[in-house]
């Protein structure tokens, strides 16, 4: 009997646990270790931050559903991974031994890198459901006395989508409230150009977002780094393509939301080189297997992916939802193959599907694969995208609450769009 432990219970870890249980049966032990008792649907955080969702709408308790699937569960988190002896030291003082480990921890938020940055200081966040809930409370206060807004992503960030969504949703909310004329808006990003997205663009995403910003009176500073934040100001340096300072700008701001850079969570970063890179992200091969430990696999935001092309400022590569699903599929297939003494050579396709709510409309992106050069790119804009995003939120939560990994709907849609999870 093999014992497989998954660290993390979000959009990578939870589906991995369900699929392993479904395909391996009861003769093998599956355990999930999380640092929270609840699952929450991260893509909906920007909606929570504007009061368009309540936290209860996008989360549920993990223990009951995992118990019905006969999957062990600990919500105390991991203190240390002892990979050389296949053991976890949990934060409650207990230990767990494993035969295979899937690391799906997500990342730590590096607010400390910039003075005055983060929800404990002078900016807001949509990175967690708790942050989003606090941001909504501050948003309500802001509406009573509106003023300049700064939204964007700092140097080293990799998750640009929520920043674009949030700035456009804030614009839409202010227009509906009749307050947009009182709120100058500036988007600040480390990307070399608007719509780069950490991917060198997807289709003509540059023109798409520049057009939306112009049409909605949103100024922007690209190729820019945040120097510090205070109660009512954001200090920014904009660079040229040779990384020389072009100008320094002090932006007034009564409401600031900036996506931070990520780093590896403590238990993963502590593995050290060569298992992790300098930022503490797990280094994996094409099969999602750790480069240092053959029975350890990594999926999602916790893994190292080299940056796309050269940029003047650090710009990370996003790990998007469907891309993470493909990583999970490969890791699960390889573990099952090894248990059966078969070749474990499954590779994730790293294809991407993204649905963005941009306030008055939506934008859909398909990239095959996500990282260029690509075989295919498909970009469409319309209100129908927002409707599809809402339906997907409800569908995904429905499946996760019931321990379902794949349905006929999945198979039909993937076939229709010509998408594969594995190479």
C-alpha positions in Angstrom: 0.0 0.0 0.0 1.3 3.4 -1.0 0.7 6.6 1.1 0.4 9.7 -1.0 0.3 13.1 0.7 -0.8 16.3 -1.0 0.3 19.6 0.6 -2.3 22.2 -0.3 -6.0 22.0 -0.9 -6.7 24.6 -3.5 -7.3 24.3 -7.2 -4.3 22.0 -7.7 -4.2 19.9 -4.5 -7.9 19.2 -4.0 -8.5 17.8 -7.5 -5.3 15.8 -7.2 -6.6 14.1 -4.0 -10.0 13.4 -5.6 -8.5 11.9 -8.7 -6.0 9.7 -6.9 -8.8 8.3 -4.7 -11.0 7.7 -7.6 -8.4 5.9 -9.7 -6.4 4.1 -7.0 -9.3 2.8 -4.8 -9.2 2.1 -1.1 -6.1 0.0 -1.0 -3.9 3.1 -1.0 -3.8 5.9 1.6 -4.4 9.4 0.5 -3.9 12.4 2.8 -4.3 16.1 2.3 -2.5 18.6 4.5 -3.6 22.2 4.3 -3.0 25.4 6.4 -6.7 26.2 6.4 -9.9 24.2 7.1 -11.6 25.6 4.1 -11.4 25.4 0.3 -12.0 28.8 -1.4 -12.2 29.6 -5.1 -9.4 32.1 -5.6 -10.5 33.5 -9.0 -13.6 35.0 -7.3 -11.6 37.1 -4.8 -11.8 40.3 -6.9 -15.6 39.9 -6.7 -15.5 39.6 -3.0 -13.4 42.8 -2.8 -16.2 44.7 -4.4 -19.0 43.1 -2.5 -20.2 41.1 -5.6 -19.7 37.9 -3.7 -19.6 37.1 0.0 -16.8 34.8 1.3 -19.4 32.1 2.2 -20.4 32.0 -1.5 -16.9 30.8 -2.6 -15.7 28.5 0.1 -16.7 25.4 2.0 -15.3 23.2 4.8 -12.9 20.5 3.6 -13.1 17.9 6.4 -16.7 16.6 5.6 -16.2 16.1 1.9 -12.7 14.6 2.3 -14.1 12.2 5.0 -16.8 11.0 2.6 -14.0 10.1 0.1 -11.9 8.4 2.8 -9.1 10.9 2.4 -7.2 11.9 5.5 -7.1 15.5 6.3 -5.0 17.8 8.5 -5.6 21.6 8.6 -2.6 22.5 10.7 -0.1 23.1 7.8 3.4 21.7 7.3 6.3 23.0 9.4 9.1 21.1 7.5 9.5 18.6 4.6 12.2 16.0 5.3 12.4 14.8 1.8 15.5 12.6 2.3 13.5 10.5 4.8 10.0 10.9 3.2 8.5 12.6 6.2 6.6 15.7 7.0 6.8 17.6 10.3 3.3 19.2 10.8 2.7 22.4 12.6 0.8 20.7 15.4 4.0 18.7 16.3 2.9 15.4 14.6 4.7 13.7 11.8 3.5 11.9 8.6 5.5 9.4 6.5 4.8 9.3 2.8 5.7 7.2 -0.3 4.8 10.0 -2.7 4.4 13.7 -2.1 2.5 16.3 -4.2 3.5 19.9 -3.4 0.6 22.2 -4.2 1.1 24.8 -1.6 0.6 27.9 -3.6 3.0 30.8 -2.7 3.8 33.2 0.0 3.0 36.9 -0.6 6.1 39.1 -0.5 4.7 42.3 0.9 7.8 43.0 2.9 9.9 43.7 -0.2 8.5 47.3 -0.5 8.2 49.8 2.3 4.6 50.5 3.2 3.2 47.7 1.1 0.5 45.3 2.0 -2.9 45.1 3.8 -1.2 45.6 7.2 0.2 48.9 5.9 -1.0 51.2 3.1 -2.4 49.0 0.3 -5.2 46.5 -0.2 -5.1 43.0 -1.5 -7.3 40.4 -3.3 -4.8 37.5 -2.9 -6.8 35.7 -0.3 -10.4 35.6 0.6 -9.7 37.3 4.0 -7.7 40.1 2.2 -10.6 40.5 -0.2 -13.2 40.8 2.6 -11.1 43.4 4.3 -10.6 45.3 1.0 -14.4 45.4 0.5 -14.8 47.0 4.0 -12.2 49.6 3.0 -13.9 50.1 -0.4 -17.2 51.0 1.3 -15.4 53.6 3.4 -13.7 54.9 0.2 -17.0 55.3 -1.6 -18.2 57.8 1.1 -15.2 60.0 0.4 -13.7 59.0 -3.0 -10.4 60.2 -4.6 -7.5 58.9 -6.7 -7.0 55.2 -7.1 -3.9 53.2 -7.9 -4.2 49.6 -9.0 -1.6 47.2 -10.6 1.1 44.7 -10.0 4.6 45.3 -8.5 8.0 44.3 -9.7 8.4 40.5 -9.5 4.7 39.9 -9.7 3.5 37.0 -11.9 -0.3 37.1 -11.3 -1.4 40.0 -13.5 -4.9 38.9 -14.5 -6.6 39.9 -11.2 -5.0 43.3 -11.4 -6.5 43.9 -14.8 -9.8 42.5 -13.7 -9.9 44.6 -10.6 -9.1 47.9 -12.2 -11.8 47.4 -14.8 -14.3 46.2 -12.3 -13.6 49.2 -10.0 -14.1 51.5 -13.0 -17.4 49.8 -13.7 -18.6 50.0 -10.1 -17.7 53.7 -9.9 -19.6 54.5 -13.1 -22.7 52.6 -11.8 -22.4 54.6 -8.5 -22.1 57.9 -10.4 -18.7 58.5 -8.8 -16.3 57.9 -11.7 -15.8 61.6 -12.3 -14.4 62.0 -8.8 -11.8 59.2 -9.1 -8.7 59.6 -11.3 -7.4 56.0 -11.9 -3.8 54.9 -12.6 -2.7 51.4 -13.4 0.9 50.7 -12.5 2.7 47.5 -13.7 6.2 46.1 -14.0 5.3 44.6 -17.4 7.2 46.1 -20.3 3.9 47.0 -21.9 0.2 46.8 -21.0 -1.2 43.3 -21.8 2.1 41.5 -21.5 0.7 39.4 -18.7 4.0 37.8 -17.9 3.7 35.8 -21.2 4.9 38.2 -23.9 1.2 38.9 -24.5 -1.6 36.6 -25.6 -2.7 37.4 -29.1 -3.1 41.1 -29.3 -3.8 41.5 -25.5 -1.7 44.7 -25.7 -4.2 46.4 -28.0 -7.1 45.0 -26.1 -6.2 46.4 -22.7 -4.8 49.7 -24.1 -8.0 50.2 -25.9 -10.1 49.5 -22.8 -7.9 51.8 -20.7 -8.2 54.7 -23.2 -12.0 54.2 -23.5 -12.4 54.2 -19.8 -10.1 57.1 -18.9 -7.5 54.9 -17.0 -3.9 56.2 -17.1 -1.1 53.7 -16.9 2.6 53.4 -16.1 4.2 50.3 -17.5 7.8 49.1 -17.0 7.5 50.7 -13.6 8.5 49.7 -10.0 7.0 50.7 -6.8 9.5 52.4 -4.4 7.3 52.9 -1.4 3.7 53.6 -0.2 2.3 55.9 2.4 -1.2 56.8 3.6 -2.0 58.9 0.5 0.8 58.4 -2.0 2.5 55.7 -4.1 6.1 56.5 -5.3 6.9 55.0 -8.7 10.0 54.8 -10.9 9.4 54.2 -14.6 12.3 52.7 -16.5 13.3 52.5 -20.2 14.0 49.2 -21.9 17.6 49.4 -20.8 16.5 49.4 -17.2 17.5 53.1 -16.7 15.3 55.4 -14.7 13.2 57.4 -17.1 11.2 59.4 -14.6 10.0 59.4 -11.0 6.3 59.9 -10.2 4.5 60.4 -7.0 0.9 59.3 -7.4 -1.8 60.5 -5.0 -4.0 57.6 -3.9 -6.9 57.2 -1.5 -7.3 53.5 -2.4 -4.4 51.3 -3.6 -4.5 47.7 -4.6 -1.3 46.1 -5.9 -0.6 42.4 -6.6 2.6 41.4 -4.8 5.5 39.3 -6.0 5.3 35.7 -4.8 7.9 33.5 -3.1 8.0 29.9 -2.0 6.2 29.0 1.2 8.6 28.4 4.1 8.4 24.6 4.2 9.2 24.4 0.4 11.9 27.1 0.4 13.6 25.3 3.3 14.4 22.3 0.9 17.2 24.5 -0.4 19.1 24.2 -3.6 19.0 22.3 -5.9 15.4 21.4 -5.0 14.2 25.1 -5.2 15.3 28.2 -6.9 16.5 31.5 -5.3 12.9 32.5 -4.6 12.0 29.2 -2.9 10.0 27.7 -5.8 10.2 24.0 -6.4 12.2 23.0 -9.5 10.5 20.3 -11.5 11.0 18.5 -14.8 8.6 18.1 -17.7 6.8 15.4 -15.8 6.2 17.7 -12.7 8.8 15.6 -10.8 11.2 17.3 -8.4 14.7 17.7 -9.8 16.1 16.7 -6.5 13.7 14.0 -5.1 12.2 11.4 -7.4 9.0 10.8 -5.3 8.1 14.4 -5.0 6.0 16.2 -7.6 5.0 19.9 -7.8 1.9 21.5 -9.3 0.6 25.1 -9.5 2.0 28.4 -8.2 4.7 26.7 -6.0 6.8 25.6 -9.0 9.6 27.4 -10.8 8.9 28.5 -14.3 11.6 30.7 -16.0 10.6 34.2 -17.1 9.5 34.7 -20.7 11.9 36.8 -22.8 14.0 39.6 -21.2 12.4 42.4 -19.4 13.8 45.5 -17.7 12.1 44.6 -14.4 11.4 41.2 -12.9 8.2 39.8 -14.4 7.0 36.3 -13.4 5.1 33.8 -15.4 1.5 33.2 -14.2 0.3 29.7 -13.4 -3.3 29.9 -14.5 -6.2 27.6 -13.6 -6.4 25.2 -16.5 -2.6 25.2 -16.7 -2.6 24.0 -13.1 -5.1 21.3 -14.0 -2.8 20.0 -16.7 0.1 19.8 -14.1 -2.1 18.0 -11.7 -3.2 15.4 -14.3 0.5 14.7 -15.2 1.6 14.4 -11.6 -1.3 12.0 -10.7 -0.8 9.9 -13.8 2.9 9.5 -13.1 2.4 8.5 -9.5 -0.2 5.9 -10.5 2.1 4.6 -13.2 5.0 4.2 -10.7 2.8 2.4 -8.2 1.9 0.0 -11.1 5.6 -0.4 -12.0 5.0 1.2 -15.4 6.9 4.1 -17.1 6.1 7.4 -15.5 6.6 9.8 -18.5 3.3 11.8 -18.6 3.9 15.5 -19.4 1.4 18.3 -18.9 0.4 20.3 -21.9 0.5 23.6 -20.0 -2.4 24.8 -22.2 -4.3 27.8 -20.8 -7.9 29.0 -20.7 -8.6 32.3 -19.0 -11.9 34.1 -18.5 -11.6 37.7 -17.3 -14.3 39.9 -15.9 -13.5 43.4 -17.1 -16.5 45.2 -15.6 -18.8 46.2 -18.5 -17.7 43.2 -20.5 -15.4 40.2 -20.4 -12.4 38.7 -22.3 -11.6 35.1 -23.0 -8.1 33.8 -23.8 -7.0 30.3 -25.0 -3.3 29.7 -25.5 -1.9 26.4 -26.7 0.5 26.2 -24.9 0.4 29.1 -22.4 4.1 29.9 -22.9 5.2 31.0 -26.4 5.9 29.9 -29.0 2.4 28.7 -29.4 0.5 26.5 -31.8 -2.8 28.4 -31.4 -4.1 31.6 -29.7 -7.8 32.5 -29.4 -9.0 35.8 -27.9 -12.6 37.0 -27.8 -14.3 39.8 -25.9 -18.0 40.2 -25.0 -20.5 40.2 -22.2 -21.0 36.4 -22.7 -17.6 35.9 -21.2 -18.7 37.3 -17.8 -21.7 34.9 -17.9 -19.5 31.9 -18.7 -17.1 32.9 -15.9 -20.0 33.0 -13.4 -21.3 29.6 -14.6 -17.8 28.2 -14.3 -17.4 29.4 -10.7 -20.6 27.7 -9.7 -19.8 24.5 -11.7 -16.3 24.2 -10.2 -17.5 24.7 -6.7 -20.3 22.2 -7.3 -17.7 19.6 -8.4 -15.2 20.3 -5.5 -18.0 20.1 -2.9 -18.9 16.6 -4.2 -15.4 15.3 -4.9 -15.9 15.2 -8.7 -12.8 15.7 -10.9 -14.1 15.1 -14.5 -17.5 15.2 -16.0 -19.0 14.7 -19.4 -19.3 18.5 -19.6 -15.5 18.8 -19.2 -14.8 16.2 -21.9 -17.2 17.9 -24.4 -15.8 21.4 -23.9 -12.2 20.2 -24.1 -13.0 18.4 -27.3 -14.8 21.4 -28.7 -11.9 23.8 -28.1 -9.3 21.2 -29.1 -7.6 21.2 -25.7 -5.7 18.4 -24.1 -4.4 18.2 -20.5 -1.4 16.0 -21.5 1.1 16.1 -24.3 
